Amino acid sequence: MRTLTGATLAAPAPSRDGAQAGPQGIAFDLDRGYRLTLFPLGPALARVLIERPGGLRAPRTWSLAPELSGETDPVLADPALADPIDGRDRRDLTGFPGTPAAVEESADSVTVTTPGWRVVVQRSPLALRWYEPAAEGDGWRLVLADRPTQPYLFDDRSPRFAHHLVSHAGERYHGFGDKSGGTDKRGRRLAMGTTDALGYDAETSDPLYKHIPFCLSVRPERGGAAVGVFYDNLSRGLFDLGQTIDAYHGDFIRFEASDGDLDCYVLFGPSVPQVVANFTALTGRTSFRPRWAISYSGSTMQYTDAPDAGVRLLGFLDALKEHGLPCGSFQMSSGYTMIGDKRYVFHWNRDKFPEPEAVTAKFAEAGVHLVANIKPALLNDHPKFAEVQGFGGFVRDSDAPDSPQITQFWGGDGAYLDFTNPATTRWWMGNVTRELLERGIGSTWNDNNEFEIWDDAAVCDVNGHGGTMATLRPVQTHLMIRASYLAQVAHAPDKRPYLISRSGGPGLQRYVQTWSGDNRTSWKTLRWNLRMGHGFSLSGLFDYGHDVGGFAGPRPEPELLMRWIEQAVWWPRFTIHSWNDDGSVTEPWTYPELLPQVKAALDWRERLVPLLYTLLWRAHRDHDPVMRPLFYDFPDQPEAYGEEDSTMVGDRLLVAPVLDPGRTELEVWLPAVPGGWYDLRDGRRYDGGGRVTVAAPLGVSPAFVRAGTLLPLGPAPSPSSSGAEGPLTVRCFPGPEGYAPLTLFDDDGESVCRDESICLLTISGTDAAALSVSRSGGRAPRWTSLSIETADGTPVGSLPL
């Protein structure tokens, strides 16, 4: 690999007095025929694109959905409308507002200055140094720098390249999607790629299911100052975050890719929330799912794998009724498609399901929505294999381009569908509609979609443009979930679709909810999945969860299962899912002795629905994570960076789950805030800025409410009610200046959001006895009255709504 030198402006520089406006690129000719273009895309966003002499390796991108111009309506936005099957031309700057840029040259460098950032381009060797305005408002502060020695390396004999940045002492590295281990990835080497990681180690396994080449750099010594670097490159590669020590280059981090282009976005903060929001605005607004998907969701491999699968599923409904448990959905595993011991997508096993519509009707009658598992590969003896091969719907073999690329899949050899081919998308949408939607299953679970095709040269259609799998693996996943999304929207155009996907690349949040995949049952997983969740939240993946109880391995012991459920009631996604080694099923009633605590936890989840629904709406509207590490909200408190076993739920609640067996007490660090914190269970107040020891009996995750909070709670569910009936409760936790206003989002729970179909309730006041309520939007709230409680749950009054 060889470094790049000799950076020269490719055209006359704009004058300082006539600074260019808009996102037009500023081009530099480099040695050996390479070219760098710098794009001032916005006041907090810059882009660097380096082209090889032969041009772009991957001229199209699927990662971007820029919402930076302020023109996109966050309520009406439909990602599919602006997401063509062949992606977006990498040179297309639509949606970027641009920012004025002035260029100054000297013998050694070129300086580009905008109102929000500055970059100095060193000519030889090529190296960039990035600055943002100093906090004091005078001058500029360095926030990111290429290492001074050989920062850009390109291999003239292969598509491989590497980019190196200076690593500072104490700098923390976050993001990267669903990576295992702690929140800070400093010292790790992380693979960029996807794999079906059944039973992974949540502390060490790599890679997992997602490919998110986004690095969030945080400097605690600067009060949490942050900057983000996103590489729009989906070929296999790696981040080396200080694991490599090299005497010639000082401390550095490296991004390396096996193919594609060096197309790098720099996202300025200066805070973590600003960088995370900017990254999510760049890659796509979080989908806003229906309200029923917040409730507990059942799932297990064992039901649909069983010979009497239909009977087992209906038995689940009977058990819910028997135990009086609330449930919003059930995720059907792929056993309904089996022939023998193998799985064949869109094929119904009529021995297990003689009448699928009869089963789906029973679930609809019970108010439990079905979500069906679908997979993007056909085994080579699939009944529909020849049909798909006939229209060229598979990824094709590099040595025989007219033949499917045969690879290993679950159950044997098979071929992956080529979703870059419009004919494949039409075929997929037709099957989703006929085999699922028209049979009463309204949602899809897009699974096993890591596209583990190891031949980089395998051929893809890309809507006639042509391409290879080298740069398209996460793109295939993206287009699979896009096809499922389009089918669901076409079938029910007035309803918000609900989809799940295990895998994906940047922007998967535009369509789906996701989760951490096939975790292993252990106390270790309970702890490290929580920490992995911080990575989700800092990577734009706000709507996520983990398989409660563990998916693979032994059946969870009672204490472990209960601690998992306690924690999961706070996650955006709450699903108990299992494929236990002993063939057992993990269910809410697995251990009868736990049923009272389990029922209390599920009932509590229902009471949290108004809060969680509003937080998901904020995630959609404002790019604000539902759950996040403590330093997200308290960046100026050094202790917050080491507290990885607690999490914020929104900006007002701190949850500290029990993560070890045998614990009945827990020591919790509470940040310093005016008025301190209240224990959610009994209303006891604690000062912040230190550690407190609290009781943690089985069945309860300690949770603390920030002083000055109005906490919304829905009605307690009853056998005759899903929790939608009855009063809305606001529990009041007073602060030194009264209460922060509470704005709640409400609607019918599933319709496409429009101004006339939503309700925004704002509750405010300085005294619990004198709260006021204002309302906007075209819909009345589903609650008729507001019940007001003190911090310990004592009723003190009510208001009509």
RAURVEN-V201167 format. One record per backbone hydrogen bond with DSSP energy under -0.5 kcal/mol. NH is the residue of the N-H (numbers start at 1). CO is the residue of the C=O. E is the energy in kcal/mol with one decimal. If there is no record, write none. Layout:
BEGIN
NH&CO&E ; NH&CO&E
END
This chain:
BEGIN
2&154&-2.9 ; 4&152&-0.8 ; 7&123&-1.8 ; 8&29&-2.0 ; 10&27&-2.8 ; 11&27&-0.5 ; 19&16&-0.6 ; 20&101&-1.4 ; 26&38&-2.9 ; 27&25&-0.6 ; 28&36&-3.4 ; 29&8&-3.5 ; 30&34&-2.7 ; 31&5&-2.1 ; 33&30&-0.7 ; 34&31&-1.6 ; 35&51&-1.9 ; 36&28&-2.6 ; 37&49&-2.7 ; 38&26&-2.7 ; 39&37&-0.5 ; 39&47&-2.9 ; 40&24&-0.7 ; 40&38&-0.6 ; 41&39&-1.5 ; 41&45&-0.6 ; 42&45&-1.8 ; 45&42&-1.2 ; 46&266&-2.2 ; 47&39&-1.7 ; 48&264&-3.1 ; 49&37&-2.4 ; 50&262&-2.2 ; 51&35&-3.1 ; 51&49&-0.5 ; 52&55&-0.7 ; 55&52&-2.0 ; 61&88&-2.6 ; 65&282&-3.0 ; 67&281&-1.3 ; 68&95&-0.7 ; 74&72&-0.7 ; 77&73&-1.7 ; 79&77&-0.5 ; 81&78&-1.4 ; 82&78&-0.7 ; 82&79&-0.8 ; 83&80&-1.2 ; 87&84&-2.0 ; 88&61&-2.5 ; 90&59&-2.9 ; 92&89&-2.4 ; 96&93&-1.9 ; 97&95&-0.5 ; 98&41&-3.0 ; 99&22&-0.9 ; 99&40&-0.9 ; 101&20&-2.6 ; 102&113&-2.6 ; 103&14&-0.8 ; 104&111&-2.5 ; 106&109&-2.4 ; 110&121&-1.8 ; 111&104&-3.0 ; 112&110&-0.5 ; 112&119&-2.8 ; 113&102&-2.7 ; 113&111&-0.5 ; 114&117&-2.8 ; 118&131&-2.2 ; 119&112&-2.4 ; 120&129&-2.5 ; 121&110&-3.5 ; 121&119&-0.6 ; 122&120&-0.8 ; 122&127&-3.4 ; 123&108&-2.7 ; 126&4&-1.9 ; 127&122&-1.3 ; 129&120&-1.8 ; 130&144&-3.6 ; 131&118&-3.1 ; 132&141&-2.1 ; 134&139&-2.1 ; 137&134&-2.3 ; 141&132&-3.0 ; 143&130&-2.7 ; 144&130&-1.4 ; 146&128&-3.0 ; 147&164&-1.2 ; 150&148&-0.6 ; 153&151&-0.5 ; 153&162&-2.4 ; 154&2&-2.5 ; 155&160&-2.3 ; 156&154&-0.7 ; 158&155&-0.9 ; 161&257&-1.9 ; 162&153&-2.4 ; 163&255&-2.8 ; 164&151&-1.9 ; 165&253&-2.4 ; 166&145&-3.0 ; 167&251&-1.9 ; 171&168&-2.0 ; 172&218&-2.8 ; 174&216&-2.6 ; 176&214&-1.7 ; 177&535&-0.5 ; 180&205&-0.7 ; 181&202&-2.8 ; 185&173&-3.2 ; 185&183&-0.6 ; 187&241&-3.5 ; 188&185&-2.3 ; 190&239&-2.8 ; 192&237&-2.7 ; 193&191&-0.8 ; 195&208&-2.9 ; 197&195&-1.2 ; 198&196&-1.2 ; 199&518&-2.2 ; 200&197&-1.5 ; 200&518&-0.8 ; 202&200&-0.7 ; 205&201&-2.1 ; 211&504&-2.3 ; 212&176&-0.5 ; 212&210&-0.5 ; 213&211&-0.5 ; 214&212&-2.3 ; 215&229&-2.7 ; 216&174&-2.9 ; 217&215&-0.7 ; 217&227&-2.8 ; 218&172&-2.4 ; 219&225&-2.6 ; 220&170&-0.5 ; 220&218&-0.6 ; 222&219&-1.7 ; 223&220&-1.9 ; 224&219&-1.6 ; 225&219&-1.0 ; 226&270&-2.8 ; 227&217&-1.8 ; 228&267&-3.1 ; 229&215&-2.6 ; 230&265&-2.6 ; 231&213&-2.4 ; 232&230&-0.7 ; 232&263&-2.8 ; 233&231&-2.3 ; 237&192&-1.9 ; 238&256&-2.5 ; 239&190&-2.4 ; 240&254&-2.9 ; 241&188&-2.8 ; 241&239&-0.7 ; 243&188&-0.5 ; 249&246&-1.6 ; 250&246&-0.9 ; 253&165&-2.5 ; 254&240&-2.5 ; 255&163&-2.6 ; 256&238&-2.6 ; 257&161&-2.0 ; 258&236&-2.9 ; 262&50&-0.7 ; 263&261&-1.3 ; 264&48&-3.1 ; 264&262&-0.5 ; 265&230&-3.2 ; 266&46&-2.8 ; 267&228&-2.8 ; 267&265&-0.5 ; 268&44&-2.3 ; 268&266&-0.6 ; 269&226&-0.8 ; 275&271&-2.0 ; 276&272&-2.7 ; 277&273&-2.3 ; 278&274&-2.4 ; 279&275&-2.5 ; 280&276&-2.2 ; 281&277&-2.4 ; 282&278&-1.6 ; 283&279&-2.2 ; 284&280&-2.4 ; 286&619&-0.5 ; 287&509&-2.7 ; 289&287&-0.7 ; 291&749&-2.9 ; 293&290&-1.2 ; 294&291&-2.1 ; 295&292&-0.8 ; 297&574&-2.3 ; 298&329&-2.2 ; 299&576&-0.8 ; 300&331&-0.6 ; 301&578&-2.6 ; 304&300&-0.6 ; 305&301&-1.5 ; 306&302&-1.2 ; 306&303&-0.7 ; 309&306&-1.1 ; 310&352&-1.4 ; 312&308&-2.4 ; 313&309&-2.5 ; 314&310&-2.0 ; 315&311&-2.0 ; 316&312&-1.3 ; 317&313&-1.3 ; 318&314&-1.9 ; 319&315&-2.3 ; 320&316&-2.2 ; 321&317&-2.1 ; 322&318&-2.6 ; 323&319&-2.4 ; 324&320&-1.0 ; 325&320&-2.1 ; 328&296&-2.3 ; 329&296&-1.1 ; 330&369&-2.7 ; 331&298&-3.0 ; 332&330&-0.8 ; 332&371&-2.7 ; 333&300&-0.6 ; 333&331&-0.6 ; 336&333&-1.0 ; 337&334&-2.3 ; 338&335&-1.6 ; 339&342&-1.9 ; 342&339&-1.6 ; 344&337&-1.1 ; 347&344&-2.0 ; 348&346&-0.5 ; 349&336&-2.6 ; 349&347&-0.5 ; 350&348&-0.9 ; 353&349&-2.5 ; 356&353&-0.6 ; 358&355&-0.9 ; 359&355&-1.3 ; 360&356&-2.5 ; 361&357&-2.1 ; 362&358&-1.5 ; 363&359&-1.9 ; 364&360&-2.5 ; 365&361&-2.5 ; 366&362&-1.6 ; 367&363&-0.5 ; 367&364&-1.2 ; 368&363&-2.5 ; 369&328&-2.4 ; 369&367&-0.6 ; 371&330&-2.2 ; 372&443&-2.1 ; 373&332&-1.9 ; 374&445&-2.6 ; 376&447&-0.6 ; 378&415&-2.5 ; 380&413&-2.1 ; 382&379&-2.4 ; 385&382&-2.0 ; 388&384&-2.1 ; 389&385&-2.7 ; 390&386&-2.1 ; 391&387&-0.9 ; 391&388&-0.7 ; 392&389&-1.2 ; 393&388&-2.4 ; 395&416&-2.5 ; 396&459&-2.6 ; 397&400&-0.7 ; 397&403&-2.8 ; 403&400&-3.0 ; 405&395&-3.0 ; 406&404&-0.9 ; 407&414&-3.0 ; 409&412&-2.5 ; 412&409&-1.9 ; 414&407&-2.6 ; 415&378&-2.3 ; 416&405&-0.5 ; 417&376&-2.8 ; 418&393&-3.1 ; 419&417&-1.0 ; 421&418&-1.6 ; 422&420&-0.6 ; 424&421&-1.0 ; 425&421&-1.7 ; 426&422&-2.2 ; 427&423&-2.2 ; 428&424&-3.0 ; 429&425&-2.8 ; 430&426&-2.2 ; 431&427&-2.0 ; 432&428&-2.8 ; 433&429&-2.2 ; 434&430&-2.7 ; 435&431&-2.7 ; 436&432&-1.2 ; 437&432&-2.3 ; 438&433&-3.0 ; 439&436&-0.9 ; 440&437&-1.5 ; 441&436&-2.5 ; 442&440&-0.7 ; 443&370&-1.0 ; 444&498&-1.0 ; 445&372&-3.1 ; 446&444&-0.6 ; 446&500&-3.2 ; 447&374&-2.7 ; 447&445&-0.8 ; 453&451&-2.4 ; 454&452&-0.6 ; 456&454&-1.0 ; 458&455&-1.8 ; 459&396&-2.2 ; 460&467&-3.0 ; 463&420&-2.1 ; 465&462&-2.1 ; 466&461&-2.7 ; 467&460&-1.4 ; 469&458&-1.9 ; 470&456&-1.8 ; 471&468&-1.1 ; 472&469&-0.9 ; 473&469&-0.8 ; 476&472&-2.4 ; 477&473&-1.5 ; 478&474&-2.4 ; 479&475&-2.7 ; 480&476&-1.9 ; 481&477&-2.2 ; 482&478&-2.0 ; 483&479&-2.1 ; 484&480&-2.1 ; 485&481&-2.5 ; 486&482&-2.6 ; 487&483&-2.0 ; 488&484&-2.2 ; 489&485&-2.6 ; 490&486&-2.5 ; 491&487&-1.9 ; 492&488&-2.2 ; 495&492&-1.9 ; 496&750&-3.4 ; 500&444&-1.9 ; 501&513&-2.2 ; 502&446&-1.6 ; 504&209&-0.9 ; 506&211&-0.6 ; 508&505&-1.9 ; 510&507&-2.2 ; 511&508&-1.6 ; 512&508&-1.9 ; 513&499&-2.6 ; 514&543&-2.1 ; 515&501&-0.5 ; 516&545&-1.5 ; 519&517&-2.0 ; 520&200&-0.6 ; 521&552&-2.7 ; 522&520&-0.7 ; 526&522&-1.5 ; 527&523&-1.7 ; 528&524&-2.6 ; 529&525&-2.9 ; 530&526&-0.9 ; 531&527&-1.4 ; 532&528&-2.6 ; 533&529&-2.0 ; 534&530&-0.8 ; 534&531&-0.8 ; 535&531&-0.9 ; 535&532&-0.7 ; 536&532&-1.6 ; 537&533&-2.3 ; 538&534&-1.7 ; 539&536&-1.9 ; 540&537&-0.7 ; 541&536&-2.1 ; 542&540&-1.0 ; 544&542&-1.0 ; 545&514&-0.5 ; 547&517&-0.5 ; 548&546&-0.6 ; 548&575&-2.8 ; 550&547&-1.6 ; 551&519&-1.1 ; 552&519&-2.7 ; 553&579&-0.5 ; 561&557&-2.5 ; 562&558&-2.4 ; 563&559&-2.4 ; 564&560&-2.1 ; 565&561&-2.4 ; 566&562&-2.7 ; 567&563&-1.8 ; 568&564&-2.4 ; 569&565&-1.5 ; 570&567&-1.6 ; 571&568&-1.2 ; 573&544&-1.9 ; 574&572&-0.5 ; 575&546&-0.6 ; 575&573&-0.5 ; 576&297&-1.5 ; 577&548&-0.8 ; 577&575&-0.7 ; 579&551&-2.9 ; 580&584&-0.8 ; 581&553&-3.1 ; 583&580&-1.9 ; 587&585&-0.8 ; 590&587&-1.9 ; 592&590&-0.6 ; 594&591&-2.3 ; 595&591&-0.5 ; 595&592&-1.3 ; 598&594&-2.7 ; 599&595&-3.0 ; 600&596&-2.0 ; 601&597&-2.2 ; 602&598&-2.7 ; 603&599&-2.6 ; 604&600&-2.2 ; 605&601&-2.2 ; 606&602&-1.6 ; 607&603&-1.7 ; 608&604&-1.5 ; 609&606&-1.1 ; 612&608&-2.8 ; 613&609&-3.1 ; 614&610&-1.6 ; 615&611&-2.4 ; 616&612&-2.4 ; 617&613&-1.9 ; 618&614&-2.4 ; 619&615&-2.2 ; 620&616&-2.0 ; 621&617&-3.0 ; 622&618&-3.4 ; 623&619&-1.0 ; 624&618&-0.7 ; 625&623&-0.5 ; 628&648&-1.9 ; 630&643&-0.6 ; 631&640&-0.6 ; 632&629&-1.6 ; 633&629&-0.6 ; 633&630&-0.9 ; 634&630&-1.8 ; 637&634&-1.5 ; 638&636&-0.7 ; 640&637&-2.0 ; 641&638&-1.3 ; 642&639&-1.3 ; 643&639&-0.6 ; 643&640&-0.6 ; 644&642&-1.4 ; 647&655&-2.3 ; 648&628&-2.8 ; 649&653&-2.4 ; 650&626&-3.2 ; 650&648&-0.6 ; 652&649&-0.7 ; 653&649&-0.9 ; 654&704&-2.8 ; 655&647&-3.0 ; 656&702&-2.9 ; 659&657&-0.5 ; 663&660&-1.0 ; 666&694&-2.6 ; 668&666&-0.5 ; 668&692&-3.0 ; 670&668&-0.5 ; 670&690&-2.9 ; 673&671&-0.6 ; 676&673&-2.0 ; 677&686&-3.0 ; 678&705&-2.4 ; 679&684&-3.1 ; 680&703&-2.7 ; 683&679&-2.6 ; 686&677&-3.6 ; 689&670&-2.6 ; 690&670&-1.2 ; 692&668&-2.6 ; 694&666&-2.7 ; 694&692&-0.5 ; 696&664&-3.5 ; 700&697&-1.6 ; 702&656&-0.6 ; 702&700&-0.6 ; 704&654&-2.9 ; 705&678&-2.8 ; 706&652&-2.8 ; 707&676&-2.4 ; 708&733&-2.9 ; 709&706&-0.7 ; 709&733&-1.3 ; 711&709&-0.6 ; 711&731&-2.6 ; 712&710&-0.6 ; 713&729&-2.8 ; 714&607&-3.0 ; 715&723&-0.7 ; 718&721&-1.1 ; 721&718&-2.1 ; 728&785&-2.3 ; 729&713&-2.9 ; 730&787&-2.8 ; 731&711&-2.6 ; 732&789&-2.6 ; 733&709&-2.5 ; 734&732&-0.6 ; 735&738&-1.4 ; 738&735&-1.8 ; 739&765&-1.1 ; 740&708&-3.4 ; 742&763&-2.8 ; 743&741&-0.5 ; 744&742&-0.5 ; 744&761&-3.1 ; 746&759&-2.2 ; 748&757&-0.5 ; 752&494&-2.1 ; 757&754&-1.9 ; 758&754&-0.5 ; 758&755&-0.9 ; 759&746&-2.9 ; 760&776&-2.6 ; 761&744&-2.2 ; 761&759&-0.5 ; 762&760&-0.5 ; 762&774&-2.6 ; 763&742&-3.1 ; 763&761&-0.5 ; 764&772&-2.1 ; 770&767&-2.1 ; 771&768&-0.6 ; 772&764&-2.7 ; 774&762&-2.5 ; 776&760&-1.9 ; 778&755&-2.2 ; 779&758&-1.7 ; 786&799&-3.6 ; 787&728&-3.4 ; 787&785&-0.5 ; 788&797&-2.9 ; 789&730&-2.6 ; 790&794&-2.3 ; 793&790&-2.2 ; 796&788&-3.1 ; 797&788&-1.0 ; 799&786&-2.3 ; 801&784&-2.2
END
